[in-house]
Amino acid sequence: MKFNRNPSVIKIRLQLSIPYCYAQTPILSRLVSQYNLGVNILAAKLESDRNDPGIFDIELQGTTQKINQGLDYLKALNLQILSKANIDGDSWYY
């Protein structure tokens, strides 16, 4: 995917909790293919215990509209967004 240097393209950073029941579901891949978002996995914590979710620190890149659609998709799956970056700076809010 080639990214446009268009000023309407923004980046947000968030931490996402993905339960084990979604282990075979291409959630992050769908953000790319269906919502035309760039997805960068910055860190991941995967547990061997199936009761503990995977925690992903990701960056999404796209238009505000596409990012909102992608976030709606994550919410529709009942995935927990643990924190999201403050758009005004590097600090995190919960």
N, CA and C atoms as a LAMMPS dump frame, in Angstrom:
ITEM: TIMESTEP
0
ITEM: NUMBER OF ATOMS
282
ITEM: BOX BOUNDS ff ff ff
-5.0000000000000000e+02 5.0000000000000000e+02
-5.0000000000000000e+02 5.0000000000000000e+02
-5.0000000000000000e+02 5.0000000000000000e+02
ITEM: ATOMS id mol type element x y z
1 1 1 N 0.85 -1.17 0
2 1 2 C 0 0 0
3 1 3 C 0.897 1.234 0
4 2 1 N 0.628 2.138 -0.884
5 2 2 C 1.387 3.375 -0.981
6 2 3 C 0.625 4.471 -0.255
7 3 1 N 1.307 5.172 0.626
8 3 2 C 0.656 6.207 1.405
9 3 3 C 0.854 7.569 0.776
10 4 1 N -0.216 8.302 0.729
11 4 2 C -0.214 9.649 0.196
12 4 3 C 0.235 10.612 1.298
13 5 1 N 0.99 11.58 0.973
14 5 2 C 1.43 12.592 1.946
15 5 3 C 0.384 13.687 2.096
16 6 1 N -0.839 13.363 1.844
17 6 2 C -1.969 14.274 1.931
18 6 3 C -2.166 14.71 3.376
19 7 1 N -2.367 16.006 3.615
20 7 2 C -2.543 16.47 4.994
21 7 3 C -3.807 15.929 5.659
22 8 1 N -4.756 15.394 4.88
23 8 2 C -5.954 14.834 5.499
24 8 3 C -5.703 13.443 6.075
25 9 1 N -4.523 12.883 5.812
26 9 2 C -4.156 11.593 6.378
27 9 3 C -3.517 11.835 7.74
28 10 1 N -4.075 11.154 8.749
29 10 2 C -3.567 11.306 10.112
30 10 3 C -3.135 9.958 10.664
31 11 1 N -2.463 9.986 11.793
32 11 2 C -2.058 8.78 12.514
33 11 3 C -2.618 8.851 13.915
34 12 1 N -3.108 7.719 14.405
35 12 2 C -3.446 7.626 15.823
36 12 3 C -2.81 6.354 16.367
37 13 1 N -2.578 6.362 17.633
38 13 2 C -1.964 5.222 18.305
39 13 3 C -2.918 4.736 19.376
40 14 1 N -3.051 3.417 19.481
41 14 2 C -3.935 2.87 20.499
42 14 3 C -3.444 1.515 20.964
43 15 1 N -3.942 1.114 22.128
44 15 2 C -3.682 -0.22 22.651
45 15 3 C -4.991 -0.981 22.595
46 16 1 N -4.924 -2.167 22.042
47 16 2 C -6.102 -2.964 21.771
48 16 3 C -5.957 -4.325 22.429
49 17 1 N -7.002 -4.753 23.126
50 17 2 C -7.042 -6.067 23.759
51 17 3 C -7.846 -7.001 22.863
52 18 1 N -7.213 -8.096 22.429
53 18 2 C -7.876 -9.052 21.551
54 18 3 C -7.936 -10.406 22.256
55 19 1 N -9.14 -10.869 22.614
56 19 2 C -9.283 -12.157 23.296
57 19 3 C -8.859 -13.328 22.41
58 20 1 N -8.525 -14.42 23.052
59 20 2 C -8.061 -15.616 22.343
60 20 3 C -9.088 -16.139 21.344
61 21 1 N -10.374 -15.939 21.609
62 21 2 C -11.409 -16.445 20.689
63 21 3 C -11.271 -15.846 19.291
64 22 1 N -10.528 -14.747 19.151
65 22 2 C -10.297 -14.12 17.844
66 22 3 C -8.937 -14.492 17.25
67 23 1 N -8.301 -15.516 17.805
68 23 2 C -6.946 -15.871 17.361
69 23 3 C -6.885 -16.204 15.867
70 24 1 N -7.933 -16.751 15.305
71 24 2 C -7.939 -17.118 13.885
72 24 3 C -8.658 -16.085 13.013
73 25 1 N -9.007 -14.934 13.579
74 25 2 C -9.707 -13.881 12.844
75 25 3 C -8.706 -12.805 12.425
76 26 1 N -8.632 -12.472 11.147
77 26 2 C -7.648 -11.489 10.668
78 26 3 C -8.089 -10.039 10.929
79 27 1 N -8.184 -9.671 12.196
80 27 2 C -8.713 -8.354 12.577
81 27 3 C -7.867 -7.225 12.008
82 28 1 N -6.573 -7.258 12.243
83 28 2 C -5.712 -6.168 11.781
84 28 3 C -5.628 -6.147 10.258
85 29 1 N -5.632 -7.301 9.642
86 29 2 C -5.618 -7.381 8.183
87 29 3 C -6.877 -6.754 7.582
88 30 1 N -8.009 -6.928 8.233
89 30 2 C -9.252 -6.325 7.746
90 30 3 C -9.221 -4.804 7.841
91 31 1 N -8.512 -4.279 8.834
92 31 2 C -8.376 -2.818 8.916
93 31 3 C -7.671 -2.288 7.67
94 32 1 N -6.745 -3.074 7.146
95 32 2 C -6.021 -2.68 5.934
96 32 3 C -6.892 -2.892 4.698
97 33 1 N -7.434 -4.087 4.549
98 33 2 C -8.125 -4.434 3.303
99 33 3 C -9.525 -3.833 3.183
100 34 1 N -10.274 -3.775 4.274
101 34 2 C -11.646 -3.283 4.183
102 34 3 C -11.788 -1.798 4.501
103 35 1 N -10.866 -1.27 5.3
104 35 2 C -10.99 0.134 5.724
105 35 3 C -9.874 1.013 5.185
106 36 1 N -8.993 0.436 4.359
107 36 2 C -7.927 1.177 3.694
108 36 3 C -7.058 1.955 4.679
109 37 1 N -6.744 1.304 5.793
110 37 2 C -5.895 1.923 6.811
111 37 3 C -4.505 1.315 6.778
112 38 1 N -3.52 2.127 7.078
113 38 2 C -2.2 1.607 7.342
114 38 3 C -2.165 1.161 8.793
115 39 1 N -1.635 -0.023 9.055
116 39 2 C -1.554 -0.543 10.416
117 39 3 C -0.104 -0.889 10.713
118 40 1 N 0.425 -0.307 11.763
119 40 2 C 1.782 -0.577 12.203
120 40 3 C 1.697 -1.146 13.617
121 41 1 N 2.166 -2.378 13.799
122 41 2 C 2.185 -2.987 15.134
123 41 3 C 3.476 -2.541 15.811
124 42 1 N 3.336 -1.738 16.852
125 42 2 C 4.497 -1.192 17.556
126 42 3 C 4.987 -2.125 18.65
127 43 1 N 4.066 -2.87 19.254
128 43 2 C 4.417 -3.841 20.295
129 43 3 C 3.241 -4.796 20.449
130 44 1 N 3.535 -5.983 20.94
131 44 2 C 2.475 -6.958 21.2
132 44 3 C 2.877 -7.799 22.401
133 45 1 N 1.888 -8.123 23.215
134 45 2 C 2.104 -8.997 24.364
135 45 3 C 1.103 -10.139 24.23
136 46 1 N 1.617 -11.319 23.957
137 46 2 C 0.766 -12.485 23.782
138 46 3 C 1.019 -13.441 24.938
139 47 1 N -0.042 -13.907 25.541
140 47 2 C 0.046 -14.823 26.675
141 47 3 C -0.205 -16.249 26.211
142 48 1 N 0.415 -17.216 26.884
143 48 2 C 0.184 -18.617 26.543
144 48 3 C -1.138 -19.123 27.124
145 49 1 N -1.662 -18.439 28.113
146 49 2 C -2.936 -18.808 28.73
147 49 3 C -4.08 -18.294 27.86
148 50 1 N -4.968 -19.17 27.45
149 50 2 C -6.077 -18.793 26.563
150 50 3 C -7.069 -17.852 27.232
151 51 1 N -6.993 -17.713 28.532
152 51 2 C -7.898 -16.806 29.24
153 51 3 C -7.415 -15.367 29.21
154 52 1 N -6.153 -15.17 28.881
155 52 2 C -5.588 -13.823 28.833
156 52 3 C -5.567 -13.31 27.393
157 53 1 N -6.041 -12.095 27.181
158 53 2 C -6.051 -11.555 25.815
159 53 3 C -4.662 -11.116 25.361
160 54 1 N -4.504 -10.993 24.059
161 54 2 C -3.309 -10.373 23.504
162 54 3 C -3.488 -8.859 23.552
163 55 1 N -2.423 -8.158 23.868
164 55 2 C -2.456 -6.697 23.921
165 55 3 C -1.56 -6.18 22.789
166 56 1 N -2.132 -5.351 21.944
167 56 2 C -1.417 -4.826 20.79
168 56 3 C -1.341 -3.308 20.875
169 57 1 N -0.147 -2.789 20.752
170 57 2 C 0.09 -1.35 20.655
171 57 3 C 0.224 -1.079 19.165
172 58 1 N -0.782 -0.402 18.579
173 58 2 C -0.786 -0.211 17.128
174 58 3 C -0.93 1.267 16.767
175 59 1 N -0.495 1.558 15.556
176 59 2 C -0.682 2.879 14.975
177 59 3 C -1.54 2.697 13.732
178 60 1 N -2.589 3.49 13.632
179 60 2 C -3.448 3.491 12.447
180 60 3 C -3.182 4.76 11.66
181 61 1 N -3.092 4.625 10.334
182 61 2 C -2.872 5.771 9.464
183 61 3 C -3.946 5.775 8.393
184 62 1 N -4.621 6.918 8.249
185 62 2 C -5.656 7.057 7.237
186 62 3 C -6.405 8.36 7.43
187 63 1 N -7.452 8.536 6.672
188 63 2 C -8.273 9.732 6.852
189 63 3 C -9.073 9.583 8.152
190 64 1 N -9.538 10.7 8.659
191 64 2 C -10.337 10.666 9.881
192 64 3 C -11.554 9.774 9.692
193 65 1 N -12.194 9.863 8.548
194 65 2 C -13.376 9.048 8.272
195 65 3 C -13.035 7.558 8.297
196 66 1 N -11.948 7.166 7.635
197 66 2 C -11.561 5.757 7.586
198 66 3 C -11.148 5.251 8.968
199 67 1 N -10.443 6.08 9.731
200 67 2 C -10.053 5.67 11.079
201 67 3 C -11.291 5.475 11.941
202 68 1 N -12.247 6.379 11.85
203 68 2 C -13.49 6.223 12.619
204 68 3 C -14.237 4.957 12.216
205 69 1 N -14.254 4.632 10.925
206 69 2 C -14.891 3.4 10.469
207 69 3 C -14.169 2.174 11.021
208 70 1 N -12.846 2.224 11.028
209 70 2 C -12.058 1.125 11.585
210 70 3 C -12.298 0.955 13.076
211 71 1 N -12.377 2.072 13.802
212 71 2 C -12.663 2.004 15.237
213 71 3 C -14.066 1.462 15.484
214 72 1 N -15.014 1.824 14.64
215 72 2 C -16.375 1.282 14.758
216 72 3 C -16.368 -0.233 14.541
217 73 1 N -15.561 -0.704 13.595
218 73 2 C -15.417 -2.144 13.353
219 73 3 C -14.895 -2.847 14.6
220 74 1 N -13.859 -2.284 15.222
221 74 2 C -13.298 -2.88 16.436
222 74 3 C -14.334 -2.909 17.557
223 75 1 N -15.096 -1.831 17.686
224 75 2 C -16.143 -1.771 18.708
225 75 3 C -17.249 -2.778 18.421
226 76 1 N -17.576 -2.982 17.139
227 76 2 C -18.621 -3.945 16.779
228 76 3 C -18.223 -5.369 17.157
229 77 1 N -16.927 -5.643 17.199
230 77 2 C -16.427 -6.948 17.637
231 77 3 C -16.357 -7.045 19.164
232 78 1 N -16.726 -5.961 19.844
233 78 2 C -16.648 -5.868 21.312
234 78 3 C -15.218 -5.991 21.82
235 79 1 N -14.273 -5.491 21.03
236 79 2 C -12.879 -5.474 21.46
237 79 3 C -12.67 -4.272 22.356
238 80 1 N -11.834 -4.455 23.344
239 80 2 C -11.583 -3.386 24.3
240 80 3 C -10.391 -2.546 23.844
241 81 1 N -10.635 -1.258 23.674
242 81 2 C -9.545 -0.325 23.405
243 81 3 C -9.092 0.176 24.773
244 82 1 N -7.877 -0.225 25.156
245 82 2 C -7.384 0.068 26.499
246 82 3 C -6.978 1.519 26.648
247 83 1 N -6.402 2.062 25.616
248 83 2 C -6.006 3.469 25.646
249 83 3 C -5.852 3.943 24.217
250 84 1 N -5.983 5.221 24.065
251 84 2 C -5.855 5.822 22.745
252 84 3 C -5.005 7.068 22.902
253 85 1 N -4.159 7.318 21.935
254 85 2 C -3.269 8.475 22.016
255 85 3 C -4.061 9.77 21.959
256 86 1 N -3.589 10.747 22.671
257 86 2 C -4.147 12.089 22.611
258 86 3 C -3.698 12.704 21.293
259 87 1 N -4.622 13.081 20.457
260 87 2 C -4.286 13.62 19.125
261 87 3 C -3.458 14.894 19.235
262 88 1 N -3.575 15.634 20.346
263 88 2 C -2.847 16.882 20.512
264 88 3 C -1.4 16.689 20.948
265 89 1 N -1.009 15.469 21.253
266 89 2 C 0.36 15.26 21.706
267 89 3 C 0.654 13.786 21.862
268 90 1 N 1.758 13.472 22.507
269 90 2 C 2.175 12.089 22.66
270 90 3 C 1.613 11.419 23.905
271 91 1 N 0.919 12.137 24.736
272 91 2 C 0.419 11.533 25.971
273 91 3 C -0.766 10.627 25.663
274 92 1 N -1.049 9.739 26.59
275 92 2 C -2.135 8.772 26.419
276 92 3 C -3.27 9.156 27.344
277 93 1 N -4.485 8.89 26.924
278 93 2 C -5.612 9.005 27.821
279 93 3 C -6.428 7.724 27.741
280 94 1 N -7.174 7.458 28.793
281 94 2 C -7.905 6.192 28.893
282 94 3 C -9.388 6.434 28.928
